[in-house]
Amino acid sequence: DAKTTQPPSMDCAEGRAANLPCNHSTISGNEYVYWYRQIHSQGPQYIIHGLKNNETNEMASLIITEDRKSSTLILPHATLRDTAVYYCIGTGNQFYFGTGTSLTVIP
Amino acid sequence: EPEVTQTPSHQVTQMGQEVILRCVPISNHLYFYWYRQILGQKVEFLVSFYNNEISEKSEIFDDQFSVERPDGSNFTLKIRSTKLEDSAMYFCASSVYGTSGGGPPDTQYFGPGTRLTVL
């Protein structure tokens, strides 16, 4: 399973795009990149996942570099409710959560 | 929208007692998981379960832990003799497909968790 590296914390102004980076330089060809978030102590919430193409859904966009060594989760218009810990997971057989990025959306 | 549910939301127990944490996975899902999160720490994988068998478990999942699907809807985690260090949030998750066997992993959907406090 790929080890992922994320900045420990980030701030974003409400209404702006939040761009959360993740490095996964050891990811193998068949490993997906998943993003989850955890609001306070609630259960992790699925956001989006991808293999090598960019992906978009109603919550976010995922941009994966061509070499697949890094990716960026984009929340296009951050709201206060997006304040959470965001986890980037490179998964082979299981989901291993790291320490994530604590995103604070500022009014 | 279907969701994973867990009961109780908070369980307080004395050290050495047995506890059973309950989960109702999403109805058409076939794979079930337990994770735990000690306060302030990472979410840690405990075990995955498919077709009435454990398919994978972590080092944390030792002999004091067991899982069961006693009927068609519930999925339980039993801790036989609780220790102080078992105090944590326990999350159940489910997915349609699994994450092993060479195929792509499937999205896991998590429940709200059970906070276990061992005194």
Chai-1 contact restraints between the chains, C-beta under 6 A:
chainA,res_idxA,chainB,res_idxB,connection_type,confidence,min_distance_angstrom,max_distance_angstrom,comment,restraint_id
A,Y32,B,P105,contact,1.0,0.0,6.0,A-B,restraint_1
A,S41,B,M89,contact,1.0,0.0,6.0,A-B,restraint_2
A,G43,B,F91,contact,1.0,0.0,6.0,A-B,restraint_3
A,G43,B,F110,contact,1.0,0.0,6.0,A-B,restraint_4
A,G43,B,G111,contact,1.0,0.0,6.0,A-B,restraint_5
A,G43,B,P112,contact,1.0,0.0,6.0,A-B,restraint_6
A,G43,B,G113,contact,1.0,0.0,6.0,A-B,restraint_7
A,P44,B,F110,contact,1.0,0.0,6.0,A-B,restraint_8
A,Y46,B,T107,contact,1.0,0.0,6.0,A-B,restraint_9
A,T91,B,P105,contact,1.0,0.0,6.0,A-B,restraint_10
A,N93,B,T99,contact,1.0,0.0,6.0,A-B,restraint_11
A,N93,B,S100,contact,1.0,0.0,6.0,A-B,restraint_12
A,Q94,B,F45,contact,1.0,0.0,6.0,A-B,restraint_13
A,Q94,B,T99,contact,1.0,0.0,6.0,A-B,restraint_14
A,F97,B,K42,contact,1.0,0.0,6.0,A-B,restraint_15
A,F97,B,V43,contact,1.0,0.0,6.0,A-B,restraint_16
